[in-house]
Amino acid sequence: MKKRLNEIIFECVLTAFNGSNYDNYLICNSLVIILTKLNEKIELFKKGASISTIKINVKQNLTMFRNILCAERKKRVKQESASKWIMNLYIKDILNLVAANMSLDKISKLFNLKVSKLCFPYEKAPSIKTLKSFTSLYPNDEFFRQDTFSGKEIPLKTRLEAQVIFNTQGFTNLYQYSVYYLKQDCILLHSIVLTLFDNYLADSINIF
């Protein structure tokens, strides 16, 4: 029990929704290159063509590396860290815990969460400069109707609701709305993770 408690202290779990097909692929190559250079371990768990989980084991204290500490300090830290527990980082896709046809918005409504998924014109976001050039979501513009990820048209009602939020929050450009959108996205995912954790825990299942 004591050993497991110590392991938990040095564990960190990062979550994503549908990260198996997007986020995990986006960061995977860079992580492999960096951790290989640091002589650390990385494991990829695949589900079909998707990367469902990434597990990273870090044995060394990152402050030991070049240009960060003086030689004497490095030596002392190295000696002290030799007896420390291995740090584990897990990058997991929450989509694997729910039905494949579920979306963040559907799960939010299923659990009656106060936070809802907003819409965002991804195809109009190639750069921050471009985002700052738009002063509205233009809900009636055909170029803002298509959801790039799902390939479906965003309902007019959803686009109009997003524009109401844009106006209510006093945003002056699409970049400001994008920051708000990302924050809401993270809050929603966090709320879903906690809700799933509580529900699974009631059945004595630890989803992590």
C-alpha positions as CSV (number, residue, x, y, z in Angstrom):
1,M,0.0,0.0,0.0
2,K,2.8,2.4,0.9
3,K,4.6,1.7,-2.3
4,R,1.4,2.4,-4.4
5,L,0.7,5.6,-2.5
6,N,4.2,6.8,-3.3
7,E,3.7,5.9,-6.9
8,I,0.5,7.9,-7.1
9,I,2.2,11.0,-5.7
10,F,4.5,10.9,-8.8
11,E,1.7,10.2,-11.3
12,C,0.1,12.8,-13.6
13,V,-2.8,12.2,-16.0
14,L,-3.5,14.5,-18.9
15,T,-6.9,14.0,-20.6
16,A,-8.2,14.8,-24.0
17,F,-11.4,14.1,-25.9
18,N,-10.9,12.2,-29.2
19,G,-7.2,12.8,-28.6
20,S,-6.5,9.4,-30.1
21,N,-7.1,10.7,-33.5
22,Y,-5.9,14.3,-33.1
23,D,-3.9,15.5,-30.0
24,N,-1.9,12.4,-29.4
25,Y,-0.7,12.2,-33.0
26,L,0.1,15.9,-32.9
27,I,2.5,15.6,-29.9
28,C,3.6,12.0,-30.3
29,N,6.6,12.6,-32.7
30,S,8.0,15.5,-30.7
31,L,7.7,13.5,-27.4
32,V,9.4,10.5,-28.9
33,I,12.3,12.6,-30.2
34,I,12.7,14.6,-26.9
35,L,12.5,11.6,-24.6
36,T,14.9,9.5,-26.7
37,K,17.4,12.3,-26.4
38,L,16.9,12.4,-22.7
39,N,17.2,8.6,-22.5
40,E,13.7,8.3,-21.0
41,K,11.0,5.8,-21.7
42,I,7.8,6.4,-23.7
43,E,5.1,3.8,-24.5
44,L,2.3,4.1,-27.0
45,F,-0.9,2.1,-26.7
46,K,-2.8,1.8,-29.9
47,K,-6.4,1.0,-30.7
48,G,-6.6,0.2,-34.3
49,A,-4.9,3.1,-36.1
50,S,-5.5,5.4,-33.1
51,I,-3.1,6.2,-30.2
52,S,-5.4,5.7,-27.2
53,T,-2.8,6.3,-24.5
54,I,0.7,7.6,-24.2
55,K,2.7,6.7,-21.1
56,I,5.9,8.5,-20.2
57,N,8.4,7.4,-17.5
58,V,10.8,10.0,-16.2
59,K,13.7,8.7,-14.0
60,Q,15.7,11.9,-13.9
61,N,15.1,15.3,-12.4
62,L,14.8,17.6,-15.4
63,T,16.8,20.3,-13.5
64,M,19.9,18.1,-13.9
65,F,20.3,18.8,-17.6
66,R,22.8,21.1,-19.2
67,N,22.9,24.9,-18.7
68,I,20.4,24.7,-15.8
69,L,22.5,24.0,-12.7
70,C,26.2,24.3,-11.9
71,A,28.2,21.1,-11.9
72,E,28.4,20.7,-8.1
73,R,24.6,21.2,-7.8
74,K,24.0,18.7,-10.6
75,K,26.1,16.1,-8.9
76,R,24.2,16.5,-5.6
77,V,20.8,16.4,-7.3
78,K,21.8,13.3,-9.2
79,Q,22.8,11.5,-6.0
80,E,19.6,12.6,-4.2
81,S,17.3,11.7,-7.2
82,A,18.8,8.2,-7.5
83,S,16.5,6.9,-4.7
84,K,13.4,8.8,-5.8
85,W,10.4,7.2,-7.4
86,I,9.9,7.2,-11.2
87,M,7.6,9.9,-12.4
88,N,4.8,8.7,-14.7
89,L,2.8,10.8,-17.1
90,Y,-0.3,9.4,-18.8
91,I,-2.0,11.1,-21.7
92,K,-5.4,9.4,-22.0
93,D,-8.4,9.8,-24.3
94,I,-11.7,10.1,-22.4
95,L,-13.6,9.0,-25.5
96,N,-12.5,5.4,-24.8
97,L,-14.7,5.5,-21.6
98,V,-17.9,6.3,-23.4
99,A,-19.8,5.2,-26.5
100,A,-18.0,5.9,-29.8
101,N,-20.8,8.1,-31.1
102,M,-20.8,10.4,-28.1
103,S,-19.6,14.0,-28.4
104,L,-18.6,16.4,-25.6
105,D,-21.9,18.2,-26.1
106,K,-24.0,15.0,-26.0
107,I,-22.2,13.9,-22.7
108,S,-22.7,17.4,-21.3
109,K,-26.5,17.1,-21.9
110,L,-26.6,13.5,-20.7
111,F,-25.1,14.5,-17.3
112,N,-27.0,17.8,-17.2
113,L,-23.8,19.8,-16.8
114,K,-24.0,23.6,-16.7
115,V,-21.2,24.0,-19.2
116,S,-21.9,23.3,-22.9
117,K,-19.8,22.8,-26.0
118,L,-19.7,25.9,-28.2
119,C,-19.0,26.1,-31.9
120,F,-15.9,27.5,-33.6
121,P,-15.1,28.2,-37.3
122,Y,-11.8,26.2,-37.3
123,E,-11.3,26.6,-41.1
124,K,-11.1,30.4,-40.4
125,A,-8.3,30.0,-37.9
126,P,-5.0,29.6,-39.7
127,S,-3.3,32.2,-37.6
128,I,-3.8,34.6,-34.7
129,K,-3.5,37.5,-37.1
130,T,-6.4,36.1,-39.2
131,L,-8.5,35.5,-36.0
132,K,-8.0,39.1,-35.0
133,S,-9.2,40.3,-38.4
134,F,-12.7,38.9,-37.9
135,T,-15.0,41.1,-35.8
136,S,-17.9,38.6,-35.6
137,L,-18.7,34.9,-35.9
138,Y,-20.8,35.7,-39.0
139,P,-23.4,33.0,-38.1
140,N,-25.2,33.4,-41.4
141,D,-22.0,33.2,-43.5
142,E,-21.8,29.9,-45.4
143,F,-18.1,29.7,-44.8
144,F,-18.8,29.4,-41.0
145,R,-21.4,26.7,-41.3
146,Q,-19.2,23.6,-41.8
147,D,-17.6,21.7,-38.9
148,T,-14.2,20.7,-40.2
149,F,-13.8,17.8,-37.7
150,S,-17.3,16.2,-38.0
151,G,-17.8,17.1,-41.6
152,K,-21.4,18.2,-40.7
153,E,-23.0,21.6,-40.9
154,I,-23.3,23.5,-37.7
155,P,-27.0,24.2,-37.0
156,L,-28.0,27.9,-37.4
157,K,-29.4,27.9,-33.8
158,T,-26.0,26.9,-32.4
159,R,-24.2,29.5,-34.5
160,L,-26.7,32.2,-33.4
161,E,-26.2,31.2,-29.7
162,A,-22.5,31.5,-30.1
163,Q,-22.9,34.9,-31.6
164,V,-25.0,36.0,-28.6
165,I,-22.2,34.9,-26.3
166,F,-19.7,36.8,-28.5
167,N,-21.8,40.0,-28.1
168,T,-22.6,39.5,-24.4
169,Q,-18.9,38.9,-23.5
170,G,-18.0,42.1,-25.3
171,F,-15.5,40.5,-27.7
172,T,-14.2,42.6,-30.5
173,N,-12.6,39.9,-32.6
174,L,-12.5,36.2,-33.2
175,Y,-9.3,35.7,-31.3
176,Q,-10.9,36.8,-28.0
177,Y,-13.7,34.4,-28.6
178,S,-11.2,31.6,-29.4
179,V,-9.6,32.1,-25.9
180,Y,-13.0,31.9,-24.3
181,Y,-13.9,28.9,-26.4
182,L,-10.8,27.0,-25.4
183,K,-11.4,27.7,-21.7
184,Q,-15.0,26.5,-22.0
185,D,-13.7,23.4,-23.8
186,C,-11.3,22.6,-20.9
187,I,-13.9,23.3,-18.2
188,L,-16.4,21.0,-20.0
189,L,-13.8,18.2,-20.3
190,H,-12.8,18.6,-16.7
191,S,-16.5,18.4,-15.6
192,I,-17.0,15.3,-17.7
193,V,-13.9,13.6,-16.3
194,L,-15.0,14.3,-12.7
195,T,-18.5,13.1,-13.4
196,L,-17.3,9.9,-15.1
197,F,-14.9,9.3,-12.2
198,D,-17.6,9.6,-9.6
199,N,-20.0,7.4,-11.6
200,Y,-17.4,4.7,-12.2
201,L,-16.1,4.9,-8.6
202,A,-19.6,4.2,-7.4
203,D,-19.1,0.8,-9.1
204,S,-15.7,0.4,-7.6
205,I,-13.9,1.1,-10.9
206,N,-11.0,3.5,-11.1
207,I,-11.0,4.9,-14.6
208,F,-7.4,6.1,-14.2
